[in-house]
Amino acid sequence: MSFLGNVASAAGVRLGMAGAALGAAGKLALRGARAYARGADGRGARIAALLGATENQRLVFDLLRAAKPNLALSRKLIAAYENTGTVIVTRHADVTEVLERESDFAVVYEPKMRAITDGENFFLGMQDSPAYTRDVSNMRLAVRRSEVPEIVIPYVAAQAEAIVTAAGSRIDVPQALTLPVLTGLLGHYFGTPGPSGPVMADWTTRMFWYLFVDLAGEAAVTRAAMESASACRAYLDATIAARKAAPTGTDQVLDRCLAMQAGGVPGMDDLGIRNNLIGLLIGLVPTLSKASVKALDTLLDRPEALAAAQAAARADDDAALAALLWEALRFDPVNPFIYRRAVRETVIARGTLRAQRVPQGAMVLAANLSAMFDPIAHERPAEFRAGRGPEAYILWGYGMHTCFGAHINQAVIPQLLKPLLRRPGLRRAGPVDGAGTPFPVHFQVAFDAA
């Protein structure tokens, strides 16, 4: 394209951003007015629910990307961690910049990680350091990528198919499908089945809620997480001791950790094994269950995309199915932003008109939801287009702290949903219900009996 063509294209994109911002402002004003006009009783909760809806968050980000891409506030929007204020980052280039600059923008989870383990941090809460490299390397040896197609996919596929077949014509997706299969995987692959599947689902969900979702520092959330953490530690301590005392001859993740311990690998004492396992279990169950429900819910809103996903499922075209599911999750990801804290005073987007000074201690909300809809970075982002390049998706983090199990996530979600998507007449039989939590607890869907 010629220079003038590039200029015209860039101008067109920015004019489109301005138009989208005006449209977003109008929609938000109308929806806010309706929520406000319904009376004073519960007005705050209605406004919070309005802003908590992913569709409305996308409108807010449409407005910010055009008007104030990097917004600095003196207000502390996150109370659960010490900070000096908030910076909201919305453009794709700036979101990825924040997440790449690990030495300037640090993960903040360490105090809560130590509370979960009753002492030690684990690698999800570590900066780039020898301990981080050691622990991640150890767990990469224990959780092998080559086993995803060999062990993980066959297990999940078989379990999901059996459950959906037995369900007849209706199923509660989290309770009957995603959570049972995922907690079953903990026993089958990791060697940590827990006292029961429901107990493991409850423990991991409450700890995840406390670590990553509770930004207000609510006492009830903390109390439930500490109870779950104490019980989970006791279970894992007993499981590790029992496996050491009476090896089972299996080759599960726990067995490999103990083999490394026997070989004198640093960081693989009993507490190190237990703490790293806690981190992996927390990351697996609630994340994949929530992502699966969100992807399915998004497809059910889009008949053409749903039909394409069902065709891919029936053809066993896992690549095509995965592409549709990632595009669905782009519209409604597990988290709308990733937060970091500024280690020192610095600048985001230096040398541009949107450059923003970030005070030391400020909490930076890198809005991955916004980044995935940035028209400067992605062609026609408002359209549902399966098969966008990997750069279009920030679903499992970015940079050094990309989710440890991202490759497992990408393999498991299509296998969890494939049996459902194969069924004719797939439809909602009720809304997604969090039951007062930030996680899908119930989601009834129906389908035509085979």
C-alpha positions as CSV (number, residue, x, y, z in Angstrom):
1,M,0.0,0.0,0.0
2,S,1.3,3.5,-0.8
3,F,2.2,6.1,1.8
4,L,-1.0,8.0,1.1
5,G,-3.0,4.8,1.2
6,N,-1.5,4.0,4.7
7,V,-2.4,7.5,5.9
8,A,-5.9,7.2,4.6
9,S,-6.4,3.7,6.2
10,A,-5.1,4.9,9.5
11,A,-7.4,8.0,9.4
12,G,-10.3,5.7,8.6
13,V,-9.6,3.5,11.6
14,R,-9.4,6.5,13.9
15,L,-12.6,7.9,12.5
16,G,-14.2,4.6,13.1
17,M,-12.9,4.6,16.7
18,A,-14.4,8.1,17.2
19,G,-17.8,6.9,15.9
20,A,-17.7,3.8,18.1
21,A,-16.9,6.0,21.1
22,L,-19.8,8.3,20.4
23,G,-22.1,5.3,20.0
24,A,-20.8,3.7,23.2
25,A,-21.3,6.9,25.1
26,G,-24.9,7.1,24.0
27,K,-25.6,3.5,24.9
28,L,-24.0,3.8,28.3
29,A,-25.8,7.0,29.1
30,L,-29.2,5.4,28.2
31,R,-28.6,2.2,30.1
32,G,-27.3,4.2,33.1
33,A,-30.3,6.4,33.1
34,R,-32.6,3.5,33.0
35,A,-30.8,1.9,36.0
36,Y,-30.9,5.1,37.9
37,A,-34.5,5.9,37.2
38,R,-35.8,2.6,38.6
39,G,-35.6,4.2,42.1
40,A,-33.2,4.7,44.9
41,D,-33.6,1.2,46.4
42,G,-30.8,-1.0,45.0
43,R,-29.6,1.8,42.7
44,G,-25.9,1.2,43.5
45,A,-26.2,-2.5,42.9
46,R,-27.9,-1.9,39.6
47,I,-25.2,0.4,38.4
48,A,-22.5,-2.1,39.6
49,A,-24.3,-4.9,37.7
50,L,-24.4,-2.6,34.6
51,L,-20.7,-2.0,34.7
52,G,-20.0,-5.7,35.5
53,A,-21.6,-6.9,32.3
54,T,-19.0,-7.7,29.7
55,E,-21.0,-6.1,26.9
56,N,-21.1,-2.8,28.8
57,Q,-17.4,-3.1,29.7
58,R,-16.7,-3.3,26.0
59,L,-18.6,-0.1,25.5
60,V,-16.6,1.6,28.2
61,F,-13.4,0.5,26.6
62,D,-14.6,1.7,23.1
63,L,-15.0,5.1,24.7
64,L,-11.6,5.1,26.5
65,R,-9.6,3.8,23.6
66,A,-10.7,6.9,21.6
67,A,-10.9,9.6,24.3
68,K,-8.3,8.6,26.9
69,P,-6.5,5.4,26.1
70,N,-4.4,5.5,29.3
71,L,-6.5,6.9,32.2
72,A,-4.8,7.7,35.5
73,L,-7.0,8.0,38.6
74,S,-6.1,8.9,42.1
75,R,-8.8,6.6,43.3
76,K,-7.8,3.1,44.5
77,L,-10.1,0.8,42.6
78,I,-8.4,-2.3,44.0
79,A,-8.5,-2.4,47.8
80,A,-7.2,-5.9,48.3
81,Y,-3.6,-4.9,47.6
82,E,-1.6,-1.9,48.7
83,N,-1.4,0.8,46.0
84,T,-1.3,4.5,45.4
85,G,-4.0,4.8,42.7
86,T,-5.1,3.3,39.4
87,V,-4.1,3.5,35.8
88,I,-6.4,1.9,33.2
89,V,-4.7,0.9,30.0
90,T,-6.8,0.1,26.9
91,R,-4.8,0.0,23.7
92,H,-3.4,-3.3,22.5
93,A,0.2,-2.0,22.2
94,D,0.1,-0.5,25.7
95,V,-1.5,-3.5,27.3
96,T,1.2,-5.8,26.0
97,E,3.8,-3.2,26.9
98,V,2.7,-3.3,30.5
99,L,2.7,-7.1,30.6
100,E,6.1,-7.4,29.0
101,R,7.8,-4.9,31.4
102,E,8.0,-7.3,34.3
103,S,10.7,-5.3,36.1
104,D,8.5,-2.2,36.1
105,F,5.0,-3.7,36.6
106,A,5.0,-6.4,39.1
107,V,2.6,-9.2,40.0
108,V,1.0,-8.4,43.4
109,Y,-0.2,-11.8,44.6
110,E,2.6,-12.7,46.9
111,P,0.9,-11.8,50.2
112,K,-2.2,-13.8,49.4
113,M,-0.1,-16.7,48.0
114,R,1.7,-16.9,51.3
115,A,-1.6,-16.9,53.2
116,I,-2.8,-19.8,51.0
117,T,0.4,-21.9,51.7
118,D,0.7,-20.7,55.3
119,G,4.2,-19.4,54.6
120,E,5.8,-19.7,51.2
121,N,5.2,-17.9,47.9
122,F,4.8,-20.0,44.7
123,F,5.7,-19.1,41.1
124,L,2.4,-17.5,40.2
125,G,3.2,-14.7,42.6
126,M,7.0,-14.4,41.9
127,Q,8.9,-11.9,39.8
128,D,11.6,-13.0,37.5
129,S,14.1,-14.6,39.9
130,P,16.1,-17.8,40.4
131,A,13.3,-19.2,42.5
132,Y,10.8,-18.5,39.7
133,T,13.0,-20.2,37.1
134,R,13.6,-23.2,39.4
135,D,10.0,-23.8,40.3
136,V,8.6,-23.3,36.8
137,S,11.3,-25.6,35.3
138,N,10.6,-28.3,37.9
139,M,6.9,-28.2,37.2
140,R,7.5,-28.3,33.4
141,L,9.3,-31.5,33.9
142,A,6.4,-32.9,35.9
143,V,3.6,-31.6,33.7
144,R,4.7,-32.6,30.2
145,R,3.3,-31.0,27.1
146,S,3.7,-34.2,25.2
147,E,1.1,-35.9,27.5
148,V,-1.7,-33.5,26.6
149,P,-2.6,-35.5,23.4
150,E,-1.5,-38.8,25.0
151,I,-3.3,-38.6,28.4
152,V,-5.3,-35.4,29.0
153,I,-7.3,-35.2,25.8
154,P,-8.4,-38.9,25.7
155,Y,-9.5,-38.7,29.3
156,V,-11.4,-35.5,29.0
157,A,-13.0,-36.5,25.7
158,A,-14.2,-39.9,27.1
159,Q,-15.5,-38.5,30.3
160,A,-17.4,-35.7,28.7
161,E,-19.0,-37.9,26.1
162,A,-20.1,-40.4,28.7
163,I,-21.7,-37.7,30.8
164,V,-23.5,-36.0,28.0
165,T,-24.8,-39.3,26.6
166,A,-26.1,-40.3,30.1
167,A,-27.8,-36.8,30.5
168,G,-30.5,-37.6,27.9
169,S,-31.7,-34.2,26.7
170,R,-30.8,-31.7,29.4
171,I,-27.7,-30.9,31.5
172,D,-26.4,-28.4,34.1
173,V,-23.1,-27.6,32.4
174,P,-20.9,-26.7,35.4
175,Q,-22.4,-29.1,37.9
176,A,-22.8,-32.1,35.7
177,L,-20.1,-31.7,33.1
178,T,-17.2,-29.3,33.5
179,L,-16.5,-29.5,37.2
180,P,-16.8,-33.3,37.4
181,V,-14.5,-33.9,34.4
182,L,-11.9,-31.3,35.6
183,T,-11.8,-32.6,39.2
184,G,-11.6,-36.1,37.8
185,L,-8.6,-35.0,35.8
186,L,-6.9,-34.0,39.1
187,G,-7.0,-37.6,40.2
188,H,-6.3,-39.2,36.8
189,Y,-3.4,-37.1,35.8
190,F,-2.1,-35.2,38.8
191,G,-2.6,-37.9,41.4
192,T,-4.6,-35.6,43.7
193,P,-8.3,-36.5,43.5
194,G,-9.1,-34.9,46.8
195,P,-11.7,-36.2,49.3
196,S,-14.2,-35.9,46.5
197,G,-14.8,-34.0,43.3
198,P,-17.2,-31.5,44.7
199,V,-14.9,-30.8,47.6
200,M,-11.9,-30.1,45.3
201,A,-14.1,-27.9,43.1
202,D,-15.2,-25.9,46.2
203,W,-11.6,-25.6,47.6
204,T,-10.0,-24.5,44.4
205,T,-12.8,-22.1,43.5
206,R,-12.7,-20.3,46.9
207,M,-9.0,-20.0,46.8
208,F,-9.0,-18.7,43.2
209,W,-11.7,-16.2,44.1
210,Y,-9.6,-14.9,47.0
211,L,-6.4,-14.7,45.0
212,F,-7.5,-13.2,41.7
213,V,-11.1,-12.0,41.8
214,D,-11.7,-10.4,45.2
215,L,-10.4,-6.9,44.5
216,A,-12.3,-5.4,47.4
217,G,-10.7,-7.6,50.1
218,E,-14.0,-8.9,51.5
219,A,-13.7,-10.6,54.8
220,A,-16.1,-13.4,54.0
221,V,-14.2,-14.3,50.8
222,T,-10.9,-14.3,52.8
223,R,-12.4,-16.4,55.6
224,A,-13.7,-19.0,53.2
225,A,-10.4,-19.2,51.2
226,M,-8.4,-19.6,54.4
227,E,-10.6,-22.5,55.5
228,S,-10.3,-24.1,52.1
229,A,-6.5,-23.5,52.0
230,S,-6.1,-25.1,55.4
231,A,-8.1,-28.2,54.4
232,C,-6.3,-28.5,51.0
233,R,-2.9,-28.2,52.6
234,A,-3.7,-31.0,55.1
235,Y,-5.0,-33.2,52.3
236,L,-2.0,-32.7,50.1
237,D,0.4,-33.1,53.0
238,A,-1.2,-36.5,53.8
239,T,-1.3,-37.5,50.1
240,I,2.4,-36.7,49.6
241,A,3.3,-38.6,52.8
242,A,1.2,-41.6,51.8
243,R,2.6,-41.8,48.3
244,K,6.2,-41.6,49.7
245,A,5.5,-44.3,52.2
246,A,3.7,-46.6,49.8
247,P,4.6,-45.8,46.1
248,T,1.8,-46.8,43.8
249,G,3.9,-47.5,40.7
250,T,2.0,-44.9,38.8
251,D,3.5,-42.1,36.7
252,Q,1.3,-39.2,37.6
253,V,2.5,-35.6,38.3
254,L,2.8,-36.3,42.0
255,D,5.0,-39.4,41.3
256,R,7.3,-37.3,39.1
257,C,7.7,-34.6,41.8
258,L,8.6,-37.3,44.3
259,A,11.1,-38.8,41.9
260,M,12.8,-35.4,41.5
261,Q,12.8,-35.1,45.3
262,A,14.6,-38.4,45.6
263,G,17.1,-37.2,43.0
264,G,18.0,-34.2,45.1
265,V,16.4,-31.6,42.8
266,P,16.3,-28.2,44.6
267,G,12.9,-26.9,45.5
268,M,11.2,-30.3,45.5
269,D,11.0,-30.9,49.2
270,D,7.5,-31.9,50.5
271,L,6.5,-28.3,51.1
272,G,7.8,-27.2,47.7
273,I,5.8,-30.0,46.0
274,R,2.7,-29.2,48.0
275,N,2.8,-25.5,47.3
276,N,3.4,-25.9,43.6
277,L,0.5,-28.4,43.3
278,I,-1.8,-26.0,45.1
279,G,-1.0,-23.4,42.5
280,L,-1.7,-25.8,39.6
281,L,-4.9,-27.1,41.1
282,I,-6.2,-23.6,41.7
283,G,-5.5,-22.6,38.2
284,L,-7.1,-25.6,36.5
285,V,-10.6,-26.2,37.9
286,P,-12.3,-22.8,38.2
287,T,-10.6,-21.3,35.2
288,L,-11.5,-24.0,32.7
289,S,-15.0,-24.5,34.0
290,K,-15.7,-20.7,33.8
291,A,-14.1,-20.4,30.3
292,S,-16.1,-23.4,29.0
293,V,-19.4,-21.9,30.1
294,K,-18.6,-18.4,28.8
295,A,-17.6,-19.8,25.4
296,L,-20.8,-21.9,25.1
297,D,-22.9,-19.0,26.3
298,T,-21.4,-16.7,23.7
299,L,-22.0,-19.2,20.9
300,L,-25.6,-19.6,21.9
301,D,-26.0,-15.9,21.3
302,R,-24.8,-16.3,17.7
303,P,-26.6,-18.8,15.5
304,E,-24.1,-18.8,12.7
305,A,-21.2,-19.3,15.0
306,L,-23.0,-22.0,16.9
307,A,-23.8,-23.8,13.6
308,A,-20.1,-23.6,12.6
309,A,-19.0,-24.9,16.0
310,Q,-21.5,-27.8,15.8
311,A,-20.3,-28.7,12.3
312,A,-16.7,-28.7,13.5
313,A,-17.6,-30.9,16.5
314,R,-19.4,-33.4,14.4
315,A,-16.5,-33.5,12.0
316,D,-14.0,-34.0,14.8
317,D,-12.2,-30.9,13.5
318,D,-10.6,-29.8,16.7
319,A,-8.6,-27.0,15.2
320,A,-11.7,-25.4,13.7
321,L,-13.7,-25.9,16.9
322,A,-10.9,-24.3,19.0
323,A,-10.7,-21.3,16.7
324,L,-14.5,-20.7,17.2
325,L,-14.2,-21.1,20.9
326,W,-11.3,-18.7,21.3
327,E,-13.2,-16.1,19.2
328,A,-16.2,-16.7,21.5
329,L,-14.0,-16.1,24.5
330,R,-12.6,-12.9,23.0
331,F,-16.1,-11.5,23.4
332,D,-16.4,-12.7,27.0
333,P,-13.0,-13.7,28.5
334,V,-12.6,-15.1,32.0
335,N,-11.1,-11.8,33.2
336,P,-11.5,-8.4,31.5
337,F,-8.2,-7.1,32.7
338,I,-4.9,-8.2,34.2
339,Y,-3.5,-6.1,37.1
340,R,0.0,-5.2,38.0
341,R,1.6,-2.7,40.4
342,A,4.2,-0.1,39.3
343,V,7.5,-0.8,41.0
344,R,8.8,2.7,40.3
345,E,7.6,5.8,38.6
346,T,7.6,5.3,34.9
347,V,5.8,6.1,31.6
348,I,3.6,4.0,29.4
349,A,3.5,4.6,25.6
350,R,6.5,6.9,25.9
351,G,6.9,9.1,22.8
352,T,3.3,9.0,21.8
353,L,0.4,11.5,22.3
354,R,-1.2,9.0,24.7
355,A,2.0,8.8,26.9
356,Q,1.0,8.4,30.5
357,R,3.1,8.9,33.7
358,V,2.5,6.1,36.2
359,P,3.3,6.9,39.8
360,Q,5.2,4.4,41.9
361,G,2.8,2.0,43.6
362,A,-0.1,2.6,41.2
363,M,-2.2,-0.4,40.3
364,V,-2.2,-0.8,36.5
365,L,-5.2,-2.4,35.0
366,A,-4.1,-3.8,31.6
367,A,-7.4,-4.3,29.9
368,N,-7.0,-7.4,27.8
369,L,-10.7,-7.3,26.9
370,S,-10.1,-3.9,25.4
371,A,-6.9,-4.9,23.7
372,M,-8.6,-7.7,21.9
373,F,-11.1,-5.1,20.4
374,D,-8.6,-2.5,19.5
375,P,-9.2,-1.6,15.8
376,I,-5.6,-0.3,15.4
377,A,-4.3,-3.8,16.2
378,H,-7.1,-6.0,14.7
379,E,-9.2,-5.9,11.6
380,R,-12.9,-5.3,12.2
381,P,-12.7,-6.4,15.9
382,A,-16.4,-6.0,16.4
383,E,-17.1,-8.9,14.0
384,F,-17.1,-12.5,15.1
385,R,-14.3,-13.9,13.0
386,A,-12.9,-17.3,13.9
387,G,-9.3,-18.0,12.9
388,R,-7.7,-14.6,13.8
389,G,-4.0,-14.9,14.5
390,P,-2.7,-15.7,18.0
391,E,-1.8,-12.0,18.5
392,A,-5.6,-11.3,18.6
393,Y,-6.1,-13.3,21.8
394,I,-5.0,-12.4,25.3
395,L,-7.1,-15.0,27.1
396,W,-4.5,-16.7,29.3
397,G,-2.3,-13.8,30.3
398,Y,0.7,-12.5,28.4
399,G,4.5,-12.3,28.8
400,M,6.3,-14.1,31.6
401,H,3.2,-14.8,33.6
402,T,1.2,-16.3,30.8
403,C,-0.8,-19.1,32.4
404,F,1.4,-22.1,33.2
405,G,-1.3,-24.4,31.9
406,A,-2.3,-22.5,28.7
407,H,-1.5,-25.5,26.5
408,I,-3.8,-27.6,28.7
409,N,-6.5,-25.0,28.6
410,Q,-6.4,-24.9,24.8
411,A,-6.7,-28.7,24.6
412,V,-9.3,-29.3,27.3
413,I,-12.0,-26.7,26.5
414,P,-12.8,-28.1,23.1
415,Q,-13.0,-31.6,24.4
416,L,-15.3,-30.6,27.3
417,L,-17.8,-28.9,24.9
418,K,-17.5,-31.2,21.8
419,P,-20.1,-33.8,23.0
420,L,-22.6,-31.0,23.8
421,L,-22.0,-29.3,20.4
422,R,-22.6,-32.5,18.6
423,R,-26.1,-32.7,19.9
424,P,-28.9,-31.4,17.6
425,G,-31.2,-28.6,18.9
426,L,-28.7,-27.3,21.5
427,R,-30.3,-24.4,23.3
428,R,-30.5,-22.6,26.6
429,A,-32.8,-23.9,29.3
430,G,-31.9,-21.2,31.8
431,P,-29.5,-18.3,32.3
432,V,-25.9,-18.6,33.6
433,D,-26.3,-18.4,37.4
434,G,-23.4,-17.5,39.6
435,A,-25.4,-18.2,42.8
436,G,-23.8,-15.1,44.4
437,T,-20.3,-15.9,43.2
438,P,-18.2,-14.7,40.3
439,F,-18.2,-18.2,38.8
440,P,-20.9,-20.0,36.8
441,V,-22.5,-22.4,39.3
442,H,-25.5,-23.4,37.1
443,F,-26.2,-23.2,33.4
444,Q,-28.9,-25.5,32.1
445,V,-28.9,-26.3,28.4
446,A,-31.2,-28.7,26.5
447,F,-30.8,-30.6,23.3
448,D,-32.8,-33.1,21.3
449,A,-32.5,-36.7,22.5
450,A,-30.5,-39.0,20.2
